[in-house]
Amino acid sequence: MNPNIRLRTSVQLFSLFTLFCSSILSAQDVQLDFDYFKNEVQPIFLSKREGNVRCIQCHTRSSGFRIQPLEDHQLFWTDEQSRMNFDSASSFSLAGEDPLRSRFLTHPLASDAGGDPFHGGGKHFDSQFDPEWRIMADWVAGAKTRREPSSVAIRIIQTNAAGDDSTIIDPQTNLVVGHISDIEIPHGVVGAPDGSQIYITNEVMHSLDIVDARTLRVKRRIPLSGRPNNLGVTSDGSKVYVAIMEMPGSVDIIDVASMTNVKTLPVNGAIHNVYVTPDSRYAVAGSIQTSTINVIDTSTDELVWELEMSSGIRPMTFDTNADGSTKNIFVQLSGFHGFAVVDFASRKEVARVEHPAVPGEEAHLDGLQGAPAHGLAVSPDGTMLWSTSKVYSHVYIHSLPDLEEIGRVFVGQHPEWITFTPDGKRAYIGAAGDNVTYAVDAIKMEAIAKIPVGQVPKRVAMVRMAVD
């Protein structure tokens, strides 16, 4: 053999051997991360996928990969239980190696996608691109933190007050592009500012449900002190404030990093809605029972002032001063067909506007639930205040700061909450009596789409959602 050929062959073999050894060493260096498993992987075991039972239903009885059972009324595992689940999953995972060598990943994966031929619990993932399967694969590969999303999309989320899901709308097309299921009687909804998570209050389970924006599955249910209504999130995404609609009255404060309920703050009256002001300095909570606005300092999480109004506090919204601080609270009241204006600095009501009748429109007085007007929003540029009327099926539009009515738009039976796209070009309003969400051209002040959603759509929000 030519010496040069022999040398090249030896070098190639040595290179292959070195590459093989380095891959073994790199795989040996990879450690499976417990915190990532606990917070990102474990929620998948509780997820309800269409046509499948939850993993926990079978694997609590398994002699192989075993998941610890949850005790009665327990919504998530303790750290001790999580450690046991981690050890069990780890025994079926080869850290840092080809994901298709780990039984933890291949067993629930469809066989035509590289999975095992059979899994007694069924095939949960049709593709290696399934976002939940990718979360598990990232863990086996050694991930310690969430994968950065490739982009963030603007979405409108409509919760369906008499349903078990929330509808996701793409405002670019006004088409339904997804659903968040497994939350019966969803109430309020807000999104994490970075697009990673969606927060929905669960009236049935008395929990704050954290939804992973990548998978649209509930990743954690945080127990609350009572039945929740609306909620708000700070601009830095660190805290969520949850209205507790039970006397004597409180607001639950959720620390997002630890996903725990860190404080139940007593306030004046059962809380219908809570909002975080645009500058995030305050959380403002309203009570129907005591007709009281409660203002909480978010730096101390203490009640700093309150104001009693003439009747129960319904939806609220805010405008701002030039420096971004809160200028006014706009508030709808029980039994009043319009809204009041509270000067934030003086803590006094300074104006009240009643909506006039709409010529030719029949007044609807049935099923108002004490709230003839039940939806408020200030446009992103701060020039308009929109207020819905369940009586006349319209949204009334007023200019700011002079509060002159400048338009009305028909938005269906029993219109409720309002949200805008960030550019202010479109508004979205849930029509609870029609089971649709209206898309409104906010510049032309005309409805441009009726989007079918679920049962009795009320609360609606614009959120940012991570897209893998």
N, C-alpha and C positions, 0 to 999 in steps of 0.2 A: 504494500500500500504506500502510496505517495506520502512522505512524512508531513507535508503541509496539510493534506486531507486528514491524516491521523490527528494532527494538532487541532485542526478546526473542530473535528468531531469531539475530541476530548474537552475542548473549551465549551462547546454547545452542551455536552452532557453535564459538565460542571455548572454551567449557568442554570440549566434546568433543575439540577440538584439543589443549587443555592436558592432558586426561586421556591422550590418545594419546601425546603427547610424554613425559609423566611415566612412562608404562608402558615406553616405549622406554628412557628413562634408567635406570629401576629395573632393567630387565632387563640393561642394560649394566653396572650396578653389581654384579650378582651374579657371584661368582667360584666356579668349581667347586673344591671342597676336596680336596686330595690325600689327607690322612690319613683322611678319611671314606671316600673311594673305596677306599683300600688295605685298611682294616679292616672295612668294612661291605659295600661293593659287590663287591669282588673275590671274596669267598667264594662268592657266588652263581654265579660261573663254574665252581666246582668241585662245586656241589651236584648230587646225583642226584635228579631228579624222576621219579616213576613214569611209565614209557612214553617217556621222553626220554633221549637221551644227554646227558652233561654238556657245557656250552658249550665247555669247553676242547678237547673232542675234535674239533670242527669248526673252531673259530676260530683254532687254531694254524696252519691251512693257508689261512686266508682272505686274500684280497687287499684286502678292505675293512676291517672291524673285526677287528683282529688281536690275539690273546692270545698272550703269550710262552709257549713250552712249558716244562714243568718237567723238569729233568734227572732222571736215575735216582735214586731214593730221596729226592728233594726233595719236601717236603710243602707248601711255599708259595713264593711268588715273593720274590726279593731286592728290595731297595728300587729298584735300577736297573731290574729287570724290571717292577716295579709302576709306575714312572714311565712306562715305555713303554706299558704297558696303559692308564694314565691318559690319556696323550696320544691314543691311538687312540680310546678311548671318548669323549673330549672332542670329537673331530672330528665325531662323530655326535650331539652334544647341543647344544641351544640353552639356555644357562643362563638361568634366571629366567623363561622363557616357558612358554606352555601345554605341558604334558608331551606332548600328542599331536602336537606339531610336531617332537619329537626322534625321529629314526629309531632311536636307541639304545633308546628305550622302546616304540615302536610295532611294531618288527619282530618281537619275540618275543611280543607281546600278541595274543590272539585277535581276529579281525577283528570279531566281533559285540560286542566290548568296546571298540572304537575303534582296534584295531591294523591293520597292513597286511594286504592280502589274502593274502600268501604270505611264508613264511620258510623257506629251505632247511633250516634246523635244526629246523623244527617250531615249534608254538606251545607255549610253556612256561607262560604265565600266562593263565588263563581270565577274569580280572577285574582291574580297576584296584584292587580291594581286596585282591588277593593280597599278603601281607606282604612277599615278596621284591620284587615289582614296586614296592611303595610305598617300599622302601628305596632303590631306584634312582631313583624319581621324586623323593624327598626330596633326593638328591644333585644332580640336575639343577636343582632349585629353589634350591640353594645351602646345603643343610644342612651343618653342621660337626660336629654331635653327634647322637647317637641321639634319636629322638622319645621323649618321655616317655610311658610306658604309661598307658592310661586307668584300669587297675586291676591288682591282683596277686591271683592265685588260688592256693589251696593245692592241690597235687597230690601223688600218690604215684607214684614211678617205680620200676618193677620191671625190673632188668636180667635178661636171659635168657642164662645162662652157656653154653648150647649153641646159641645162635641168633645172628641178625644184626640184632636189634633190641631195643629196650627199650619197655616198655608203660607208658602214662600212664593213671592211674586218678583219677577225680574222687571224693574221699571223701564228698562230699555225696550222691552217687547210687550209689556203688560200681560205676560203669560205666566201661568203657574209652573214653577220649575222644581218644586219639591214640597215635602210635608215633614213636619216634626210630629211623630206619633208617640204613643205610650204615655201621654200626659192627659188625664181625664179632667175636664173642666179647667183648661188653662186660663189664667186670668191676665196678669200683666206680662209684658215682654220688653226687655232691653237687650242691647248687645254690648259685649266687651269692646272698648275703643280700638283695640288692635285686631279685631275680627276673629279672634280665636274661639270665642265662646258666646253662647246665647243664654240669657237667664229668663226663665219662665216660672211664675208662681203657680203652684199646684194646689187647687182648692180641696181636692179629695184627700190627698196624702198629707196636707199641711206642711208642705216642703217647698224649698227653693230648688228647682231643677236646673242643673247646669248642663247645657247641651253642647257637645263638641261640634263646632261649625264644619269640620271636615266630614264627619260621619252622619251628622244629624241625629245622633243617638244621645240619650241621657247618660252622662258620664258620672254624675253624682247627684244624689238627692240630700239636701241639707235640712234636717229637722228644724221646724220653726216653733215658736211659742204658742201659735194658734192659727186659725184660718187666715190665709193671706189674701190680700187684694193686689193693689198695684205696687210697683217697685221703681227704684232709680239707681243709677250707677254713677260713680264719680268719674271725672274726665280722665284721670290717670288709671282708671280701671281697678283700683285697689280695694274699693268697698262697694257693697250693694246694700241699699236700705229697703226694707220690706215692710209694707203696711200690714198690720195685724188687725183684722176686722172683728175684734172681740173686746168687750168691756173688761176692765176699766180703761184699756187703751195702751198700746205700745207700738214701738217700731223696732224690728229686729235688725241688727247690724252684722253683715256677713263680711268676714275677711276672705278675700278672693284667693290669696296666696296659699293659705292653709285650708281653704274650703270648709270653714267652720263658722258657726253662729257665735260671735264673740260677745255680744251684748244685747239684752232686751231692755230698751230705754222706755220707762213709763212716760206717757204723754196724756194730754187731756182729751179723753174719749177714744172710742174704737176708730181706727184709721181706715178711711175709704181709699185714699190715694196719697202717695208720697212721691215727691219729685226732688231732684238735685238741681239747684240753680245753675245757670249757664257758666258761672265762674267757679262752681263746685265748692263754694265756701259754706253753703247751707243746704240742708235737706228740709223741705217744707211739706208738712203732713196735715191733711184735712180730715176732720171728723164730722160725720153726718149727725150723730147723736148729740154732741155738745155744741155744734155750730162753730167749732173753733179751728183756727189755723195755728198750727204748732211749728215753730222755727227752730231747727237744730243746727248748732255749730259743728261742722264736719271735722274741725281740727281737734275738738274736745269730745265730740259726740255727747253733748249735753244740751238740754232744752234751754234756749236763751230768751225767747219771748213768744207770746201767744196773743191772738186777737179773736174776740168773739164776734161773729157776724150775726145777721138777722135770722138765718136759717142754715140748714145743713150744708157742709162744704162738699161740692162735687168736683169735676175736673178743674185744674189750674194750669196756667202757663205764665211765662215771664217775658218782659223786654228788658233791655240793658241800657246803662249809661255809656258814654263814650269810652270810659276806661274798662268796660266789661262787667262792672258790678251791677247788681240787680236794681232796676228802676221801679217796676211795678209788678204786682201779682194780679193777673186777671183770673177771676174765679166765678164759676157758675154755682148757683145756689139751689137748694131744694125748693120746688114750687115756683121758681122764678124763671120766666121765659126770656133769658138774656144773660148778662154777665155784670159783675161788679169789678171795680178797679181799686186796688189797695196800694197806696204809696209805701214802698218798702222802707224808706228812711224814716218817715214820720209814723209808720205803723197805723195808718188810718185809712178808712175807705174815703175815696175822693171823687168817685163817679159811679153811676149805674146806668146801663143801657139796656132797654127792653126791646126785644125784636118785634117789629110790627107784623101784622097778618100779611100773607102773600095773596094778592088778588087772584081769585079763581082757584085757589088751592084749598081743599077741604081740611079742616083742622082735625087732627087725630089726637084723641084724648085717652084712648085705651092703652094700657100697658106702659104708661110713662114711668112707672116705678119711682114716682116722686121727683123725676128729673126731666122737665120739658126740654131743657137744653143740656146736652151731655157730650161735649167735645170742643176743645179749644186748642189752638196752635198759633204761634207767631211765625211768620215767614222767616226764612234764614237771613234775609237782609234787614229784618226788623221794621219793614214798612207797612205790614198788614197783619191784622188779627182776624182769624177765621173762627167762627162759632156755629156749631150745628144746632138745628131745631128738629126735635122729634115730632113736634106738633105740626109743622108745615113742610117737613121732608126736604128742607133746604139747608145749605150752609150760607151764613151771612158773612160778608167780607167788609171789614172796616179798615180805614187808613190809620196809620200811626204817625205822629202821636195825637192827632186831633179827633180820632174816633168817629169820623164821618163814614156812613155806610156807602160803599162804592160798588157793591155787586152782590148778587145772589146766584146760587147754582142749585138746581134740583139734584139731590143725591140719594133718592130712594126712601123707602119706609124705615123709620126709626134710625136715622143716621147717628153714628156715635163718634168715636175718636178720630183724630186727624193726625197725619204725619206728612212731612215734606221730604222730597229728595234734597240732597245737600245744595244743589244749585238753585233750589227754589222754583224750578220750572213746573214741577208736578206736585199735586197733593193727592193723598189717598185717604179714603173715608170708608169705614165699615158700615154697611147698611144692614142692621141687625134683622129687619123685617123681611129682607129680600134674599138673604144669604149670598150677598155679593159684596165685593169691594169696588167702590167707584174710583177710577183714576180721573183726575181733573187737571186740565191745562190751567195752571195758576196764573199765567200771563193773560190768556184770552178769557179766563173765567168761564170755562165750559167743560162739561163732562166729555171724556174721549173714550172711555172704556168701562164696561161692567164686567168684572172678573168673578166668575163663580168660585166660591170658597166653601167653608163648612157651615155648621149650624150656629146661627145667631152670632155673627161676627161683631165684636165690639172693640176691644183694645187693638191698636195697630201701631207699628213702629218701624222706622227706618233703621236698619242695622248694616254694619260692615261685616262681611263673611269671608274668611280665608278660603282660597281656592288652591288645591294642590296642583 
